[in-house]
Amino acid sequence: MLGTDFPYRHFYPARARAVQMDRRPEALGRRTRLDRALVGDVRSTIKALLPRLSGAKDRRFLDAAKRHYAAARAGLDDLAIPRPGDKRIHPQ
């Protein structure tokens, strides 16, 4: 993940390795144990790295996360639909 300090750690794969890059060294490792900590700018670094990366072949985690998100989103969307007779104001 880029541009984050690792919220929602409980959603990560069991053996996930964490590399964090931040311009502010004091932010490194604030929320999770890091395998690598780098001080720098994400935009310029990823621009230099992207041409050197190959795509992942194992999509199991990504596909499972997308299914989970779709199911959770459907439940939230259902809550946003006003029901007949329900006088409450929905923030959505």
N, CA and C atoms as an extended XYZ file, in Angstrom:
276
Properties=species:S:1:pos:R:3:atomname:S:1:resname:S:1:resid:I:1 pbc="F F F"
N         0.853       -1.171        0.000 N   MET     1
C         0.000        0.000        0.000 CA  MET     1
C         0.898        1.233        0.000 C   MET     1
N         0.451        2.221       -0.722 N   LEU     2
C         1.225        3.459       -0.829 CA  LEU     2
C         0.428        4.618       -0.260 C   LEU     2
N         1.121        5.559        0.331 N   GLY     3
C         0.455        6.753        0.838 CA  GLY     3
C        -0.382        6.491        2.079 C   GLY     3
N         0.043        5.561        2.916 N   THR     4
C        -0.717        5.206        4.108 CA  THR     4
C         0.235        4.858        5.238 C   THR     4
N        -0.260        4.874        6.458 N   ASP     5
C         0.559        4.405        7.576 CA  ASP     5
C        -0.060        3.151        8.194 C   ASP     5
N        -0.661        2.325        7.352 N   PHE     6
C        -1.122        0.989        7.686 CA  PHE     6
C        -2.282        0.916        8.674 C   PHE     6
N        -3.388        1.562        8.367 N   PRO     7
C        -4.581        1.331        9.177 CA  PRO     7
C        -5.177       -0.034        8.813 C   PRO     7
N        -6.084       -0.505        9.612 N   TYR     8
C        -6.842       -1.734        9.330 CA  TYR     8
C        -5.941       -2.963        9.184 C   TYR     8
N        -4.963       -3.099       10.047 N   ARG     9
C        -3.988       -4.190        9.974 CA  ARG     9
C        -4.675       -5.561        9.981 C   ARG     9
N        -5.821       -5.695       10.641 N   HIS    10
C        -6.488       -7.001       10.732 CA  HIS    10
C        -7.011       -7.501        9.383 C   HIS    10
N        -7.000       -6.682        8.343 N   PHE    11
C        -7.440       -7.116        7.010 CA  PHE    11
C        -6.281       -7.617        6.145 C   PHE    11
N        -5.070       -7.549        6.614 N   TYR    12
C        -3.904       -7.935        5.817 CA  TYR    12
C        -3.733       -9.445        5.792 C   TYR    12
N        -3.051       -9.960        4.790 N   PRO    13
C        -2.757      -11.397        4.777 CA  PRO    13
C        -1.937      -11.784        6.017 C   PRO    13
N        -2.030      -13.049        6.413 N   ALA    14
C        -1.393      -13.515        7.651 CA  ALA    14
C         0.113      -13.258        7.672 C   ALA    14
N         0.782      -13.463        6.583 N   ARG    15
C         2.240      -13.308        6.556 CA  ARG    15
C         2.673      -12.067        5.786 C   ARG    15
N         1.869      -11.033        5.835 N   ALA    16
C         2.189       -9.808        5.096 CA  ALA    16
C         3.475       -9.181        5.616 C   ALA    16
N         4.252       -8.659        4.708 N   ARG    17
C         5.458       -7.913        5.064 CA  ARG    17
C         5.159       -6.442        4.814 C   ARG    17
N         5.626       -5.591        5.707 N   ALA    18
C         5.298       -4.168        5.624 CA  ALA    18
C         6.539       -3.340        5.329 C   ALA    18
N         6.409       -2.513        4.300 N   VAL    19
C         7.431       -1.524        3.959 CA  VAL    19
C         6.718       -0.185        3.956 C   VAL    19
N         7.222        0.739        4.730 N   GLN    20
C         6.601        2.058        4.800 CA  GLN    20
C         7.599        3.110        4.382 C   GLN    20
N         7.119        4.034        3.542 N   MET    21
C         7.921        5.179        3.142 CA  MET    21
C         7.158        6.431        3.546 C   MET    21
N         7.857        7.342        4.153 N   ASP    22
C         7.238        8.596        4.566 CA  ASP    22
C         8.299        9.682        4.541 C   ASP    22
N         7.862       10.889        4.258 N   ARG    23
C         8.783       12.030        4.321 CA  ARG    23
C         9.159       12.366        5.755 C   ARG    23
N         8.293       11.927        6.675 N   ARG    24
C         8.508       12.238        8.097 CA  ARG    24
C         8.992       10.978        8.816 C   ARG    24
N        10.247       10.920        9.197 N   PRO    25
C        10.769        9.705        9.841 CA  PRO    25
C        10.012        9.325       11.113 C   PRO    25
N         9.465       10.303       11.821 N   GLU    26
C         8.761       10.001       13.072 CA  GLU    26
C         7.465        9.224       12.837 C   GLU    26
N         6.960        9.192       11.605 N   ALA    27
C         5.727        8.466       11.292 CA  ALA    27
C         5.991        6.989       10.984 C   ALA    27
N         7.230        6.641       10.730 N   LEU    28
C         7.553        5.266       10.356 CA  LEU    28
C         7.324        4.302       11.521 C   LEU    28
N         6.600        3.229       11.257 N   GLY    29
C         6.349        2.201       12.254 CA  GLY    29
C         5.369        2.592       13.337 C   GLY    29
N         4.636        3.641       13.118 N   ARG    30
C         3.704        4.119       14.136 CA  ARG    30
C         2.578        3.127       14.410 C   ARG    30
N         2.088        2.432       13.370 N   ARG    31
C         0.933        1.546       13.549 CA  ARG    31
C         1.234        0.069       13.388 C   ARG    31
N         2.374       -0.273       12.822 N   THR    32
C         2.680       -1.684       12.615 CA  THR    32
C         4.182       -1.894       12.590 C   THR    32
N         4.585       -3.131       12.837 N   ARG    33
C         5.993       -3.486       12.742 CA  ARG    33
C         6.381       -3.467       11.269 C   ARG    33
N         7.513       -2.891       10.969 N   LEU    34
C         7.940       -2.753        9.580 CA  LEU    34
C         9.083       -3.707        9.258 C   LEU    34
N         9.042       -4.250        8.037 N   ASP    35
C        10.174       -5.022        7.530 CA  ASP    35
C        11.213       -4.086        6.919 C   ASP    35
N        10.755       -2.976        6.399 N   ARG    36
C        11.643       -1.932        5.863 CA  ARG    36
C        11.009       -0.580        6.146 C   ARG    36
N        11.828        0.368        6.564 N   ALA    37
C        11.389        1.744        6.792 CA  ALA    37
C        12.244        2.648        5.913 C   ALA    37
N        11.589        3.447        5.106 N   LEU    38
C        12.295        4.321        4.167 CA  LEU    38
C        11.825        5.758        4.331 C   LEU    38
N        12.769        6.667        4.330 N   VAL    39
C        12.429        8.086        4.370 CA  VAL    39
C        12.528        8.587        2.939 C   VAL    39
N        11.415        9.143        2.430 N   GLY    40
C        11.422        9.641        1.063 CA  GLY    40
C        10.028        9.978        0.585 C   GLY    40
N         9.948       10.309       -0.675 N   ASP    41
C         8.716       10.727       -1.317 CA  ASP    41
C         8.138        9.570       -2.126 C   ASP    41
N         6.889        9.188       -1.841 N   VAL    42
C         6.263        8.046       -2.506 CA  VAL    42
C         6.131        8.286       -4.012 C   VAL    42
N         5.684        9.464       -4.403 N   ARG    43
C         5.433        9.727       -5.825 CA  ARG    43
C         6.682        9.537       -6.679 C   ARG    43
N         7.765       10.152       -6.303 N   SER    44
C         8.979       10.041       -7.124 CA  SER    44
C         9.568        8.632       -7.056 C   SER    44
N         9.452        7.980       -5.907 N   THR    45
C         9.985        6.622       -5.771 CA  THR    45
C         9.192        5.636       -6.606 C   THR    45
N         7.878        5.685       -6.531 N   ILE    46
C         7.080        4.723       -7.295 CA  ILE    46
C         7.215        4.969       -8.794 C   ILE    46
N         7.375        6.221       -9.184 N   LYS    47
C         7.586        6.535      -10.595 CA  LYS    47
C         8.868        5.865      -11.101 C   LYS    47
N         9.880        5.828      -10.280 N   ALA    48
C        11.135        5.179      -10.655 CA  ALA    48
C        11.038        3.654      -10.584 C   ALA    48
N        10.228        3.119       -9.654 N   LEU    49
C        10.140        1.671       -9.466 CA  LEU    49
C         9.188        0.963      -10.432 C   LEU    49
N         8.092        1.596      -10.809 N   LEU    50
C         7.075        0.924      -11.627 CA  LEU    50
C         7.623        0.236      -12.875 C   LEU    50
N         8.509        0.859      -13.634 N   PRO    51
C         9.018        0.167      -14.818 CA  PRO    51
C         9.787       -1.114      -14.490 C   PRO    51
N        10.227       -1.282      -13.255 N   ARG    52
C        11.019       -2.448      -12.871 CA  ARG    52
C        10.178       -3.569      -12.263 C   ARG    52
N         8.891       -3.342      -12.041 N   LEU    53
C         8.035       -4.329      -11.376 CA  LEU    53
C         7.286       -5.184      -12.382 C   LEU    53
N         7.093       -6.451      -12.022 N   SER    54
C         6.247       -7.324      -12.842 CA  SER    54
C         4.956       -7.566      -12.074 C   SER    54
N         3.889       -7.861      -12.794 N   GLY    55
C         2.587       -8.072      -12.163 CA  GLY    55
C         2.557       -9.336      -11.334 C   GLY    55
N         1.744       -9.329      -10.297 N   ALA    56
C         1.575      -10.517       -9.447 CA  ALA    56
C         0.738      -11.550      -10.187 C   ALA    56
N         1.079      -12.800       -9.998 N   LYS    57
C         0.332      -13.869      -10.654 CA  LYS    57
C        -0.705      -14.485       -9.721 C   LYS    57
N        -0.493      -14.406       -8.421 N   ASP    58
C        -1.416      -14.982       -7.452 CA  ASP    58
C        -2.415      -13.905       -7.024 C   ASP    58
N        -3.640      -14.021       -7.486 N   ARG    59
C        -4.676      -13.019       -7.218 CA  ARG    59
C        -5.649      -13.465       -6.138 C   ARG    59
N        -5.370      -14.561       -5.432 N   ARG    60
C        -6.338      -15.097       -4.464 CA  ARG    60
C        -6.704      -14.080       -3.394 C   ARG    60
N        -5.711      -13.422       -2.802 N   PHE    61
C        -6.007      -12.460       -1.745 CA  PHE    61
C        -6.805      -11.286       -2.300 C   PHE    61
N        -6.386      -10.747       -3.444 N   LEU    62
C        -7.088       -9.622       -4.049 CA  LEU    62
C        -8.532       -9.991       -4.375 C   LEU    62
N        -8.739      -11.138       -4.983 N   ASP    63
C       -10.095      -11.550       -5.350 CA  ASP    63
C       -10.977      -11.754       -4.117 C   ASP    63
N       -10.424      -12.350       -3.053 N   ALA    64
C       -11.190      -12.545       -1.818 CA  ALA    64
C       -11.522      -11.196       -1.180 C   ALA    64
N       -10.574      -10.266       -1.192 N   ALA    65
C       -10.813       -8.938       -0.605 CA  ALA    65
C       -11.885       -8.190       -1.394 C   ALA    65
N       -11.887       -8.329       -2.709 N   LYS    66
C       -12.899       -7.658       -3.533 CA  LYS    66
C       -14.284       -8.247       -3.284 C   LYS    66
N       -14.375       -9.565       -3.107 N   ARG    67
C       -15.666      -10.186       -2.793 CA  ARG    67
C       -16.166       -9.719       -1.428 C   ARG    67
N       -15.264       -9.673       -0.464 N   HIS    68
C       -15.622       -9.209        0.879 CA  HIS    68
C       -16.114       -7.765        0.841 C   HIS    68
N       -15.416       -6.912        0.106 N   TYR    69
C       -15.800       -5.506       -0.005 CA  TYR    69
C       -17.182       -5.381       -0.652 C   TYR    69
N       -17.424       -6.138       -1.717 N   ALA    70
C       -18.718       -6.066       -2.406 CA  ALA    70
C       -19.854       -6.473       -1.474 C   ALA    70
N       -19.643       -7.517       -0.669 N   ALA    71
C       -20.680       -7.958        0.268 CA  ALA    71
C       -20.909       -6.905        1.355 C   ALA    71
N       -19.830       -6.347        1.889 N   ALA    72
C       -19.964       -5.317        2.924 CA  ALA    72
C       -20.638       -4.070        2.357 C   ALA    72
N       -20.262       -3.681        1.160 N   ARG    73
C       -20.834       -2.500        0.516 CA  ARG    73
C       -22.335       -2.695        0.271 C   ARG    73
N       -22.737       -3.896       -0.147 N   ALA    74
C       -24.156       -4.175       -0.389 CA  ALA    74
C       -24.954       -3.989        0.898 C   ALA    74
N       -24.415       -4.460        2.013 N   GLY    75
C       -25.102       -4.292        3.293 CA  GLY    75
C       -25.229       -2.833        3.679 C   GLY    75
N       -24.187       -2.060        3.456 N   LEU    76
C       -24.228       -0.627        3.776 CA  LEU    76
C       -25.206        0.108        2.852 C   LEU    76
N       -25.198       -0.252        1.579 N   ASP    77
C       -26.121        0.389        0.641 CA  ASP    77
C       -27.569        0.090        1.020 C   ASP    77
N       -27.822       -1.125        1.476 N   ASP    78
C       -29.172       -1.496        1.892 CA  ASP    78
C       -29.630       -0.644        3.083 C   ASP    78
N       -28.717       -0.346        3.995 N   LEU    79
C       -29.057        0.493        5.151 CA  LEU    79
C       -29.399        1.926        4.747 C   LEU    79
N       -28.923        2.366        3.602 N   ALA    80
C       -29.128        3.746        3.165 CA  ALA    80
C       -30.492        3.968        2.510 C   ALA    80
N       -31.208        2.900        2.215 N   ILE    81
C       -32.500        3.022        1.545 CA  ILE    81
C       -33.590        3.245        2.590 C   ILE    81
N       -34.282        4.382        2.542 N   PRO    82
C       -35.365        4.627        3.503 CA  PRO    82
C       -36.493        3.599        3.336 C   PRO    82
N       -37.054        3.176        4.437 N   ARG    83
C       -38.147        2.206        4.430 CA  ARG    83
C       -39.472        2.949        4.578 C   ARG    83
N       -40.541        2.443        3.987 N   PRO    84
C       -41.849        3.088        4.148 CA  PRO    84
C       -42.217        3.214        5.627 C   PRO    84
N       -42.634        4.413        6.026 N   GLY    85
C       -43.026        4.645        7.394 CA  GLY    85
C       -41.881        5.031        8.323 C   GLY    85
N       -40.659        4.907        7.847 N   ASP    86
C       -39.485        5.251        8.663 CA  ASP    86
C       -39.261        6.759        8.534 C   ASP    86
N       -39.443        7.482        9.626 N   LYS    87
C       -39.336        8.936        9.609 CA  LYS    87
C       -37.930        9.451        9.893 C   LYS    87
N       -36.997        8.538       10.154 N   ARG    88
C       -35.647        8.974       10.466 CA  ARG    88
C       -34.986        9.614        9.245 C   ARG    88
N       -34.121       10.568        9.493 N   ILE    89
C       -33.342       11.199        8.427 CA  ILE    89
C       -32.078       10.370        8.234 C   ILE    89
N       -31.851        9.917        7.026 N   HIS    90
C       -30.647        9.144        6.718 CA  HIS    90
C       -29.549       10.091        6.277 C   HIS    90
N       -28.358        9.992        6.861 N   PRO    91
C       -27.269       10.909        6.519 CA  PRO    91
C       -26.795       10.761        5.074 C   PRO    91
N       -27.058        9.626        4.451 N   GLN    92
C       -26.609        9.414        3.096 CA  GLN    92
C       -27.325       10.365        2.160 C   GLN    92
